[in-house]
Amino acid sequence: MVRNGKQYNKINRIPLISSATVIISHIESPSSFFVQPKNHITDDLILREPSELPLMPLSSEMTNDSLLGYYCMAPLEDLLVDDEIVRQYGRARIIDVNFSLVEVRYIDEGKTEWVDPICLAEMPENFYYHPWQTIHCCLGGINPTGFLLESNPEQESRGWTETDADHFRQVVNRFPLFKVVSIQGTNISNDNSRVNIVELYGLENSFSVSQRILETDIVTFFRTQVRPLSWSDSDVEQVREKFGNLFKKHSVENPKIDVSDLLVLERLYTAPIKILEIDVAGLFSAEFFQTVIYSPLYNASMFPIPVGPINDQPTTVIDPRFEDFPLRWTSDERKAPNRKTIPKSSMDTDGFGVIYSSSDFQVPNMNCKYFSENGYYSQSGVVTFHILSARLNTPYEFYGIPLRNHNPENKEVLPTREAFRQMITERKELAAELETFYSLSKNRYQFKIKDILSGFNGGIRFYGIYICSQLDRRSQFGRYQRVEIIAVDPKEGLMLRFLDSGGTTEAVDITDVYQIASKHCTIPAMALQLCWQGVRDENLMFWVKSDFHPFTLKAFRQKFFTDGPVQLTLLENHNRKRCRYGKERPIVYEMWNVCFCTNIELSPTLTKEPNLFKMLNFDGQIVESRL
């Protein structure tokens, strides 16, 4: 995911991968128009008075350079509700600066306005995390008559005029909905801010094709390349062949069809058609053939985009809405309560980390004391773990889920099968609770990088909820997973450690991590990070770096017994008061909540081979000295 948010002054755009059903919201020319997806949420991204969020003016210290490209809120047309005028602001971006005025593009409608920057307001932070509700498009294959390519530099090239744009609007206004199809090119780019060269089809509902033929001329009708959505490619080719034969019989001077032509077409269309795709480019070029040229386009990279009408930059604004910041703008704070005013009783159950250093927002460590008090130690002083094969990184970093040895209340020993059943049940219950709670948007609050870095400097540990996109992790523990933030890079993003599914991940955008509620901090991590104490690689070059030879790591991952009960002898956690997270990835065995183990044995219920060292087999022979 591309980084977005206020700290980056970035709002993502909706990519047009193949096709989409859309509404045309704004037209500048056939080579520059904006469409909205049919299910757009523009209405939810407008501030109306009284607004849920306050309207704050832009900083007076912003210069022309800092204004250019800045996202903000700009005035929209006033709304009349119950005979009262309601002021409203929409999302916009400053795209040009001209002395005392700036030009803004409304990113959810596509239109532009020249305004005085004093009328603009700061965009609420949560508005940055919704993409542009418009897609910038160019109609492929359409050129104005007189438009010349670079191969003819001595002749003057003509761009679109305002008259051409009006003609295009006349054609477009006939259809309520459209289908846009992206025309792919040989120059591949992941820049979603580039204009999309598209085919445009108007969608019409239930009418007889024969009736439409009687209402138009054959030149216009054939050039529209009309076809139903349900037709196969072979059907389309057959009809086009018929169209071609009929078209040869007619000319622009004699466009009307005769009875014999109608009979041929009636045999092709024997029933009313529910939905038609009508090629807007063909219809536009047929009706305005004196000023428009249409050539089907198959490679977007070969299409030089004609320029649109050139408008003069104004020196003053005409609309008073764009002259000054609105006076006495009212906001209804009851619609968006400040989290700092939530009462203590609510904070104890569903509260969020306003004070991150509070013990209410710190997940307890799973250390030797915890294992002893909760029935994990066996009589021989070992703890049984289920080692996760997918998180087997190095002997200094692997992850396992502890299995309870006995009931802590009555000391009754649990069979291994029952311990597994309890572990799976606890994981499922927690995953279901996280899914139910954080799937509600009211329970998701963003972090701020500056707060995390400030807390790290004070030795505070931060826990959160990560929206998991990896299918393997989601299948293990659901979509919303508890994580610990172990590093923050303002440019690269967050580094996380998964508390319940094990492992780490890097370069996570801060918008994908939410604050954790205090009631979800009471349960220790279910997947514990483990470190094998007292082993090292025999190669001195790797030993001094606390690293392992790739050959050693390969054997370790292949031979280490995983996804079954393994008994570990645990050591007391070492003193980590000196460990503070920051911008760099921490050393794995110096992190918080890492358990150290020495003797590693397989459960006697599985095998009589107790010593794992003998299982590390290199080149067919046992080499215990390798580690």
C-alpha positions in Angstrom: 0.0 0.0 0.0 1.2 3.5 -0.9 1.7 5.6 2.2 -1.0 8.2 2.7 -2.0 10.5 5.5 -1.6 14.0 6.7 2.1 13.5 7.7 2.9 12.6 4.0 0.4 15.1 2.5 -0.8 12.1 0.4 -4.2 10.7 -0.6 -4.3 7.6 -2.7 -6.3 7.3 -5.9 -8.5 4.6 -7.2 -6.6 2.6 -9.9 -8.5 1.7 -13.0 -7.3 -1.8 -13.7 -9.7 -3.0 -16.4 -13.3 -1.6 -16.4 -15.8 0.1 -14.1 -19.4 1.3 -14.1 -19.2 5.1 -13.4 -20.9 8.4 -13.4 -19.3 11.3 -15.3 -18.9 14.2 -12.7 -17.0 16.8 -14.6 -15.9 17.4 -18.2 -13.1 19.8 -19.3 -12.6 18.3 -22.8 -12.8 14.8 -24.5 -9.2 14.4 -23.4 -9.8 15.4 -19.7 -12.9 14.4 -17.8 -13.5 12.9 -14.4 -15.7 9.9 -13.5 -16.9 8.6 -10.1 -17.5 5.0 -9.3 -21.2 4.1 -9.1 -20.8 3.4 -5.4 -18.8 6.5 -4.5 -18.9 8.0 -1.0 -18.4 11.7 -1.8 -21.4 12.7 0.4 -19.6 11.3 3.4 -16.5 13.4 2.8 -18.2 16.8 2.9 -18.3 19.0 6.0 -21.7 20.5 6.4 -22.7 23.0 9.1 -23.1 22.1 11.9 -20.2 19.7 11.2 -19.0 16.8 13.3 -15.5 18.2 13.1 -14.4 21.8 13.5 -13.4 23.9 10.5 -9.8 25.2 11.0 -8.3 27.8 8.7 -4.9 27.1 7.0 -1.8 28.4 8.7 -1.0 32.0 7.8 2.7 31.0 7.7 2.3 28.8 4.5 4.2 30.2 1.5 3.3 29.8 -2.2 5.7 26.9 -2.5 4.2 25.0 0.5 0.6 25.7 -0.8 1.2 24.1 -4.1 0.0 20.4 -4.0 -1.4 20.8 -0.5 -4.6 19.0 0.4 -7.3 21.1 2.1 -11.1 21.8 2.4 -12.6 24.3 0.0 -16.1 25.9 -0.2 -18.8 24.1 -2.1 -22.1 25.5 -3.3 -24.5 26.2 -0.4 -27.2 23.6 0.2 -30.8 24.5 0.8 -32.3 22.3 3.5 -35.8 23.0 4.9 -35.6 26.6 3.6 -32.3 27.2 5.4 -29.0 27.7 3.7 -26.4 25.2 4.8 -22.7 25.9 4.1 -20.5 23.0 3.1 -16.8 22.3 2.4 -15.4 19.5 0.2 -12.0 17.9 -0.2 -9.6 19.7 -2.6 -6.0 20.0 -3.6 -4.2 23.2 -4.6 -2.9 22.7 -8.2 -1.8 26.3 -9.1 -0.8 29.5 -7.4 -1.2 32.9 -9.1 -0.1 35.8 -6.9 -2.9 36.3 -4.4 -5.1 33.5 -5.7 -4.8 29.7 -5.9 -6.5 27.1 -8.1 -8.0 24.1 -6.3 -9.2 20.8 -7.7 -12.1 19.2 -5.9 -10.8 15.7 -5.7 -14.2 14.0 -5.2 -15.9 15.9 -8.1 -13.1 16.8 -10.5 -14.0 20.5 -11.0 -11.6 23.4 -10.3 -12.0 26.9 -8.9 -9.8 29.9 -8.4 -10.1 31.0 -4.7 -8.4 33.3 -2.2 -6.4 30.9 0.1 -7.8 32.7 3.1 -11.1 30.8 2.5 -9.5 27.4 2.7 -9.5 25.1 5.7 -7.4 22.2 7.1 -8.6 18.8 6.1 -9.6 16.5 9.0 -6.9 13.8 9.5 -9.3 10.9 8.9 -10.3 12.3 5.5 -6.8 11.6 4.2 -7.4 7.8 4.4 -10.2 7.8 1.8 -9.0 7.8 -1.8 -10.0 10.3 -4.4 -13.6 9.6 -5.4 -12.8 10.6 -9.0 -10.8 9.0 -11.8 -9.1 11.2 -14.4 -9.8 9.9 -17.9 -9.0 10.7 -21.5 -11.2 9.3 -24.4 -8.8 7.3 -26.5 -8.6 7.5 -30.3 -10.5 10.9 -30.5 -8.7 13.9 -32.0 -9.9 17.3 -33.1 -9.8 17.9 -36.8 -6.5 19.6 -37.6 -4.7 17.9 -34.7 -1.3 16.8 -36.0 1.4 14.5 -34.6 5.0 15.5 -34.1 5.9 14.0 -37.6 4.4 17.2 -39.1 6.0 20.0 -37.2 5.6 22.6 -39.9 1.8 22.6 -39.7 0.0 24.2 -36.8 -1.7 21.7 -34.4 -5.2 22.4 -33.1 -6.3 21.4 -29.6 -9.8 21.2 -28.1 -12.0 24.3 -28.0 -14.7 25.1 -25.6 -17.2 24.4 -28.4 -15.8 20.9 -28.8 -16.2 20.4 -25.1 -19.8 21.5 -25.3 -20.5 19.1 -28.1 -19.0 16.3 -26.1 -21.2 17.2 -23.1 -24.2 17.1 -25.4 -23.4 13.5 -26.3 -22.6 12.4 -22.7 -25.7 13.9 -21.2 -27.9 11.4 -23.0 -26.7 8.6 -20.7 -27.2 8.2 -17.0 -24.4 5.6 -16.5 -21.2 4.7 -18.3 -18.7 1.9 -18.6 -15.1 2.9 -18.9 -12.5 0.4 -20.2 -8.9 1.0 -19.6 -6.7 0.9 -22.8 -3.5 -0.6 -21.9 -0.1 0.6 -23.2 3.4 -0.8 -23.6 4.7 1.8 -21.1 3.7 0.2 -17.8 3.5 2.6 -14.8 2.2 2.3 -11.3 1.5 6.1 -11.1 -2.2 6.3 -10.5 -2.1 10.1 -10.8 -1.6 9.8 -14.6 -4.6 10.3 -16.8 -6.3 7.0 -17.8 -6.8 6.6 -21.6 -10.1 4.8 -21.9 -12.9 3.6 -24.1 -16.2 5.0 -23.0 -19.6 3.3 -23.4 -23.0 4.8 -22.6 -25.3 2.4 -20.9 -29.0 2.4 -22.1 -31.9 0.4 -20.8 -34.6 -1.7 -22.5 -35.5 -0.4 -26.0 -35.9 -2.1 -29.3 -32.9 -1.7 -31.6 -35.2 -1.5 -34.6 -36.9 1.5 -33.1 -33.5 3.2 -32.5 -32.6 2.6 -36.2 -35.7 4.3 -37.4 -34.8 7.3 -35.2 -31.3 7.9 -36.5 -29.3 7.8 -39.7 -27.2 4.8 -40.7 -23.9 6.6 -40.5 -24.3 7.5 -36.9 -25.8 4.2 -35.9 -23.0 2.1 -37.5 -20.2 4.2 -36.1 -21.5 3.7 -32.5 -20.7 0.0 -32.6 -23.7 -0.9 -30.5 -23.7 -4.3 -28.8 -25.5 -5.9 -25.9 -23.5 -6.7 -22.8 -24.6 -10.4 -23.0 -23.2 -10.9 -26.5 -20.1 -13.1 -27.1 -17.1 -12.0 -29.2 -18.3 -14.1 -32.2 -21.7 -12.4 -32.1 -20.0 -9.0 -32.1 -17.8 -10.0 -35.1 -20.8 -11.2 -37.1 -22.7 -8.0 -36.5 -19.8 -5.9 -37.4 -19.4 -7.8 -40.7 -23.1 -7.1 -41.5 -22.6 -3.4 -40.5 -19.7 -3.1 -42.9 -21.6 -4.5 -45.8 -24.5 -2.1 -45.2 -22.3 0.8 -44.6 -20.8 0.5 -48.1 -24.3 1.2 -49.6 -24.6 4.5 -47.8 -22.8 7.8 -47.6 -22.9 11.0 -45.6 -25.0 12.6 -48.4 -27.5 9.8 -48.3 -27.6 8.5 -44.7 -31.1 7.2 -44.4 -31.7 3.4 -44.4 -34.3 1.7 -46.6 -36.7 -1.1 -46.0 -34.3 -3.9 -47.2 -31.6 -2.7 -44.7 -34.2 -2.7 -41.9 -35.2 -6.3 -42.7 -31.5 -7.4 -42.5 -31.1 -5.7 -39.1 -34.4 -7.1 -37.8 -33.1 -10.6 -38.4 -30.0 -9.7 -36.3 -32.1 -8.2 -33.5 -35.3 -10.3 -32.9 -36.0 -9.2 -29.4 -35.7 -6.1 -27.3 -32.3 -5.6 -25.6 -32.2 -4.8 -21.9 -28.8 -3.1 -21.7 -26.7 -1.7 -24.5 -23.1 -0.5 -24.6 -23.0 2.5 -27.0 -19.5 3.6 -28.0 -19.4 7.3 -27.0 -16.3 8.0 -29.2 -18.1 6.6 -32.3 -21.3 8.5 -31.6 -19.4 11.7 -30.9 -17.3 11.5 -34.1 -20.4 10.6 -36.2 -22.5 13.5 -35.0 -19.6 16.1 -35.2 -17.6 14.5 -38.0 -16.5 17.9 -39.3 -14.6 18.8 -36.2 -13.7 15.3 -34.7 -11.6 12.4 -36.0 -12.0 8.9 -34.5 -9.5 6.1 -35.0 -9.8 3.0 -32.8 -6.9 2.8 -30.4 -5.1 -0.4 -29.3 -2.0 0.9 -27.6 -2.4 3.8 -25.1 1.3 4.6 -25.3 1.0 5.5 -29.0 -1.8 8.1 -28.3 -0.7 11.8 -28.0 -3.2 13.5 -25.8 -4.7 16.7 -27.4 -4.6 19.8 -25.2 -7.8 21.1 -23.8 -9.3 24.7 -23.9 -6.9 27.2 -22.4 -8.5 29.5 -19.8 -7.0 32.8 -18.6 -6.0 33.0 -15.0 -8.3 35.4 -13.1 -7.0 38.2 -10.9 -10.1 38.4 -8.6 -12.7 35.9 -7.4 -16.4 36.5 -8.3 -18.1 34.2 -5.8 -18.1 35.7 -2.3 -17.7 32.1 -0.9 -14.1 32.1 -2.2 -13.1 35.5 -0.7 -13.0 34.9 3.1 -13.1 32.2 5.7 -16.8 31.5 6.8 -17.8 33.5 9.9 -19.3 31.8 12.9 -19.0 28.2 11.5 -20.7 25.9 14.0 -19.8 22.3 14.9 -21.8 19.8 16.8 -19.3 18.2 19.2 -21.9 15.8 20.4 -21.5 14.0 17.0 -17.8 13.4 17.5 -16.9 13.3 21.2 -13.3 14.0 22.3 -11.7 10.8 23.5 -10.0 12.7 26.3 -13.4 13.4 27.9 -14.5 9.7 28.0 -15.3 8.9 31.7 -13.1 6.6 33.7 -15.7 3.8 33.8 -15.8 3.6 30.1 -12.0 3.7 29.8 -11.8 0.7 32.0 -13.7 -1.5 29.5 -13.6 -0.1 26.0 -11.1 2.7 26.5 -8.1 3.5 24.3 -4.6 4.5 25.2 -4.9 8.2 25.9 -2.1 7.7 28.4 0.0 5.0 26.8 2.3 4.5 29.9 -0.7 3.3 32.0 -0.6 -0.4 32.9 -4.1 -0.6 31.4 -2.5 -0.4 27.9 0.5 -2.7 28.5 0.3 -6.4 27.6 1.8 -8.5 30.5 5.0 -10.4 29.9 4.8 -14.2 29.6 7.8 -15.0 31.8 8.9 -17.8 34.1 6.7 -16.4 37.0 3.7 -16.4 34.7 4.3 -20.0 33.6 4.7 -21.1 37.2 1.5 -19.4 38.4 -0.7 -20.6 35.5 0.1 -24.3 35.4 2.6 -24.5 32.5 5.6 -26.1 34.3 5.8 -29.9 34.6 7.1 -31.8 37.6 10.5 -32.0 35.8 10.6 -28.2 35.4 10.1 -28.0 31.7 7.4 -26.2 29.6 5.8 -27.9 26.5 5.6 -25.7 23.4 3.9 -26.0 20.0 6.7 -24.6 17.8 5.4 -22.7 14.7 7.2 -23.9 11.6 6.3 -20.7 9.6 8.1 -18.6 12.2 11.3 -20.6 12.4 13.7 -17.8 11.6 17.0 -18.5 13.4 18.1 -20.3 16.6 18.0 -16.9 18.2 14.4 -16.1 17.0 11.7 -18.7 16.7 8.2 -18.7 18.0 6.1 -21.2 20.0 2.7 -21.4 21.8 3.0 -22.8 25.4 0.7 -25.7 26.4 -0.7 -25.9 29.9 0.7 -28.9 31.9 -2.0 -28.9 34.6 -5.0 -27.1 36.0 -3.6 -24.3 38.2 -6.5 -24.6 40.7 -6.5 -28.4 41.4 -3.1 -29.3 40.0 -4.8 -32.0 37.8 -2.4 -32.9 35.0 -3.8 -32.3 31.5 -3.2 -34.8 28.6 -1.4 -33.3 25.7 -4.5 -33.6 23.5 -6.6 -31.7 26.0 -3.9 -29.0 26.4 -3.9 -28.6 22.6 -7.7 -28.3 22.6 -7.6 -25.6 25.3 -5.0 -23.7 23.4 -7.0 -23.8 20.2 -10.2 -22.8 21.9 -8.5 -19.8 23.6 -7.1 -18.6 20.3 -10.4 -18.8 18.5 -12.3 -17.0 21.3 -9.8 -14.1 21.2 -9.8 -13.9 17.4 -13.6 -13.7 17.4 -13.6 -11.0 20.0 -11.1 -8.9 18.1 -13.0 -9.3 14.8 -16.3 -8.3 16.5 -14.9 -5.3 18.3 -12.5 -3.7 15.7 -14.7 -4.4 12.7 -16.7 -1.4 14.0 -15.2 1.9 12.7 -16.1 3.6 16.0 -13.6 1.4 17.8 -10.6 2.1 15.5 -8.4 5.1 16.4 -5.1 6.0 14.6 -1.7 6.4 16.1 0.6 9.3 15.5 4.3 8.7 14.7 5.4 11.6 16.9 3.6 10.1 19.9 5.2 6.7 19.4 8.7 8.2 19.0 8.2 10.4 22.1 7.0 7.4 24.1 9.9 5.2 22.9 12.3 7.9 24.3 10.6 7.5 27.7 10.8 3.7 27.6 7.1 3.1 26.8 6.0 0.1 24.9 3.2 0.4 22.4 0.7 -2.2 21.5 -1.9 -2.0 18.7 -4.3 -3.8 16.3 -3.0 -4.6 12.8 -5.4 -5.2 9.9 -3.8 -8.3 8.5 -3.6 -8.6 4.7 -1.4 -11.8 4.5 -3.7 -14.8 3.8 -1.5 -17.2 5.8 -1.8 -15.0 8.9 -5.5 -14.3 8.5 -6.2 -18.0 8.2 -4.3 -18.6 11.5 -5.7 -15.9 13.7 -8.2 -13.7 11.8 -8.1 -10.3 10.2 -7.5 -8.1 13.3 -4.4 -9.1 15.2 -2.6 -7.8 18.3 0.8 -6.5 17.7 3.7 -4.7 19.4 5.4 -1.8 17.7 9.1 -2.5 18.0 10.6 0.2 15.6 9.4 3.3 13.8 10.9 4.8 10.7 9.1 8.0 9.6 10.0 7.2 6.0 9.7 3.4 5.9 6.9 2.9 8.4 6.4 0.6 11.4 8.0 -2.7 12.4 5.7 -5.0 14.2 5.8 -8.2 16.3 2.7 -10.3 16.3 1.6 -11.3 19.8 -0.7 -14.2 18.9 0.5 -15.6 15.6 4.3 -15.0 16.0 6.9 -13.4 13.8 7.6 -9.8 12.7 6.9 -7.7 9.7 8.4 -4.5 8.4 7.5 -1.3 6.4 3.9 -1.3 7.7 2.0 2.0 7.1 0.8 3.6 10.3 -2.7 3.8 8.8 -3.0 0.0 9.0 -2.3 -0.1 12.8 -4.9 1.1 15.4 -4.8 1.7 19.1 -5.7 -1.3 21.2 -8.5 -1.1 23.8 -7.5 -1.6 27.4 -9.7 -4.8 27.8 -7.6 -6.5 25.1 -4.3 -5.9 27.0 -5.1 -8.2 29.9 -4.2 -11.4 28.0 -0.4 -12.1 27.5 1.0 -12.9 24.1 -0.2 -16.3 22.9 2.8 -16.9 20.6 6.1 -16.4 22.6 9.4 -15.4 21.0 12.1 -17.9 22.0 15.9 -17.8 21.9 18.1 -20.8 22.1 20.7 -19.9 24.8 24.3 -21.2 24.6 24.5 -22.1 20.9 26.5 -20.3 18.2 27.8 -21.0 14.7 31.2 -22.6 14.5 32.3 -20.2 11.8 33.9 -17.3 13.6 32.9 -14.7 11.0 29.2 -15.4 11.8 29.8 -16.0 15.5 31.1 -12.5 16.2 28.0 -11.0 14.5 25.6 -13.2 16.4 24.6 -14.6 13.1 24.5 -18.1 11.4 25.8 -19.5 8.2 23.1 -20.0 5.5 23.9 -23.7 5.6 23.3 -23.8 9.3 20.0 -22.0 9.0 18.8 -24.3 6.2 19.5 -27.3 8.3 17.9 -25.7 11.4 14.7 -25.0 9.6 14.6 -28.5 8.0 15.4 -30.6 11.0 14.0 -28.7 13.9 10.8 -30.5 15.1 7.8 -28.2 14.6 4.0 -28.2 14.8 4.1 -30.7 17.7 4.9 -30.7 21.4 8.5 -29.8 22.3 9.7 -29.6 25.9 11.9 -26.6 26.7 14.0 -25.8 29.8 13.5 -22.0 30.3 15.8 -19.5 31.9 14.9 -16.4 33.8 14.5 -13.4 31.5 17.6 -11.2 31.5 17.5 -7.5 32.6 16.0 -5.4 29.7 15.8 -2.1 31.4 18.4 -0.8 29.0 16.3 -1.9 26.0 14.5 1.0 24.3 12.8 0.8 21.0 13.4 3.5 18.4 13.9 3.9 14.7 16.2 0.9 14.2 15.3 -2.8 14.3 16.2 -4.1 17.8 18.5 -7.1 18.3 16.2 -10.0 18.5 17.5 -11.4 21.9 17.5 -8.0 23.5 13.8 -7.3 22.9 11.1 -7.3 25.5 9.2 -10.6 26.3 11.8 -13.0 24.9 12.1 -16.4 26.6 15.5 -18.1 26.7 15.8 -21.9 26.6 18.6 -24.4 26.9 17.7 -28.1 26.8 15.3 -28.7 24.0 13.7 -32.2 24.0 10.9 -33.8 22.1 7.9 -34.9 24.1 8.2 -38.5 25.2 4.7 -39.1 23.9 6.1 -38.7 20.3 9.6 -40.2 20.2 12.2 -41.8 22.4 14.9 -39.6 20.8 15.2 -36.9 23.5 18.1 -34.8 22.4 17.4 -32.3 19.6 21.1 -31.7 19.0 21.4 -35.2 17.5 18.6 -34.3 15.0 20.6 -31.6 13.3 21.9 -33.8 10.4 24.4 -32.3 7.9 25.3 -34.2 4.7 23.9 -37.4 6.1 26.0 -37.5 9.3 25.5 -36.1 12.7 27.7 -33.1 13.4 26.9 -31.9 16.9 29.7 -29.3 16.9 28.2 -27.3 14.1 26.1 -25.4 16.6 
